[in-house]
Amino acid sequence: MHIILNHSSMIPIYEQLMEQIKSQILESLLKEGEALPSVRALAGDLRISALTVKKAYDRLEEEGFVTTVHGKGTFVTASDKQLAAEARRKAVEDEFDRAIDRARAVGMSREEILDTVQLLLEEK
């Protein structure tokens, strides 16, 4: 599993970790039934708190991406196509949300934002 964390990002470390694991599951880089590294091992590899990794794993379990078996570890769950599609849509919505926040921060109006999106779509 390949994880790159940006410690200067405004996005919390556990969310960065979650998103990268989710992405690897959705892209089938992590397969159904595959074990994730233990909380302590991943925390040590990434040089972050074990509590941060545990929080990410717990949230991934809440979202149905992994299952934790006490004493055995955390495993990728069976891929559900509808769940995967919804997760991809949610990720895109989150990116749009961040882009809108940035646009508003630089003073763009609603109409300017919509015009920009429309222009970009026409170019594709």
Buried (B, 14 or more C-beta within 10 A) or exposed (E): EEBEBEEEEEEEBBBBBBBBBBBBBBEEEBEEEBEBBBBEEBBEEBEBEBEBBBBBBBBBBEBBBBBBEEEEBBBBBEBEEEBBEEBEEEBEEEEEEEEBEEBEEEEBEEEEBEEEBEEEEEEE
